[in-house]
Amino acid sequence: MKTGLIILLSLFSLSISGQGNWTKVETTNEANKRHENAFVELGGKYYLLGGRGIKPVNVFNPKSNTWKSLSKPPLEIHHFQAVVVKDEIWIAGAMTGKYPNERPLDHILIYHPESDSWKEGPQLPADRLRGSCGVVLQGNYLIMIAGIYDGHNGDHKTWVDAYNIKTKEWEVWPDAPRPRDHFAAVLINKKIVCAGGRLTSKSTGQVFQLTIKEVDIFDLKTKTWTTAKANLPTGRAGASSVAYKGKVVVIGGESKQKPAHNQVEAFDVKTGEWETWSPLLQGRHGTQAFVYKGKIVISAGSGNQGGGPELSSIEEFIK
């Protein structure tokens, strides 16, 4: 009797913790497989940009479920979180070069979808370069948080730099409570939430192990940092994160296990609590997600720890 009761309780626990549903989007053709890339929505179309190697921009039309290839970037760009600025896609805090000695770009790179063209944007402060950082857009400010300077070897940063698009000036804001790289920052309720990531350190043989579970929150009104009481339940880096239904949703990622994570966990900024949501159909890391028409959309990434297999499939989540 006790065994049966335990099984029933376990099933009940799973049913209430698994929220929402992921579905695979069937496409008429395939995008370039890639990882350590960006994935954003602009004007009702989905854009895959960057990743290891020099690959063309792929644009997806959800009305026809068709991919189209566009121009290639002027150089290899990877490990960045892209943001949409009006009718352009801005890439700040990207890295270029080969593992493990990647180097950060010294400028923002801008892609203009309408003209399918690239241009060099504002220069980054020369003494504050890094890649694999969290990037969000709030009003006129593009905000870069944390990151790593020396590719996958080390030199992690706590820096916060904000570029005022209107005045074209950089501002130094208060440092984050701890360094982290390989994470995505999320803007929600005038706060920036930093969840997941790691301290990548190939120089000490710890590329995947040093994941960060603490959740740091920056209040844009007071420009102060706090750390949430509840840690990220599943420690992982390279996850995609979005604001959805009033929560910060952390999707996929990688750690010391071989398969990429399929876990999806949601953080309620008001209550400070985490929920377990339905897992990805395909575990993946090293890509980006966004919210469009009430759904979370994710594509590309790597299906295992490290660089492969590279993916091109699209999944959508609705709750």
Phi, psi and omega in degrees: 000317181296319180298315178298320180295320179297317179297316180298317179295322179296316179296320179296319179298317179296321183291326181276337180276328179279109183242138177083184186210131175264139175227147177275136177273122178279125183246153181282337175213187188238144175279171172293128176292139185197163173212168189058043184243178172249159179211113185224162176251137176210123178064029179081008176238155185253132184241123169262126183227143171073203186108172180301138186080172178260104184241149181292157170295134172249132178244135182248130176260108183291347178285323180253354183056041185236137174268149174223139178268137180239205187286160176270152175291161182290345178204169178293130178226134180203171179059060179213157176247107184281154175228152178265124178241101184058247183254022181233161174247120183257136182239108180238143179075029178275162173243162176221162180097180188262154177295139002257014186253041177299151179236148181284146173292147181264010180210165171278138177253136186237131176248133180249104185300322185298320179261358183050051185227155179247148173213156178278127181264201183303147174287144173275152176304128188300331182264012182229027182287145172186169177230183178054041180253169175275138182225130175227161175244124177229109182061235179272003186254129165263123190243124179253132185232130174058215182112187183221141182269313190266067176051243177251014183269321182158204184067062181280150186240150171253004189297149169231119179237135182237125178260121178276107185296330182285313183271346181063038180234148175267144175234142175264121180254169183303137179300150173291158181297335181208153175285156173194152175224174182055057177211166177240126176279153182228133175265125180206129177052043179061029174229152174249123182253128177246109181231140180083189183098185183201181171247087184296130186210075177295332180299336178248011180073024182234070181284316189252343193285326192272059179286155184247124180262339180296144181248118181254137187234127179254123178272115184290336178288315185259351184054047178233154180255145168225162176243128181296150179291324183263127178283162170301124185300319182247109181292125182196156176240172178067018179279159170263143182223140179218162169266126186207127178054038177078011181230158173266119185253122180256124193236124175067208179125182178221154175210208183283351175284153182290308181291143172299148181292143171250002183296143175230118183230140187241132182252125177269111184296327182288316183267341182076017184251156178253148174235148173265123178253172182301138183286160173301151172291324178234115175300142182201155175216167176076035175217191184227157177229163177210170178248131181213126179051045174079009181233149168273133181237134179220149179207163175064203184095183179250139183275347176230170173305137180086219194263004181192167002286140176286146186242162173222358183293157178245136171237148176236144179237135174225139181243000000 
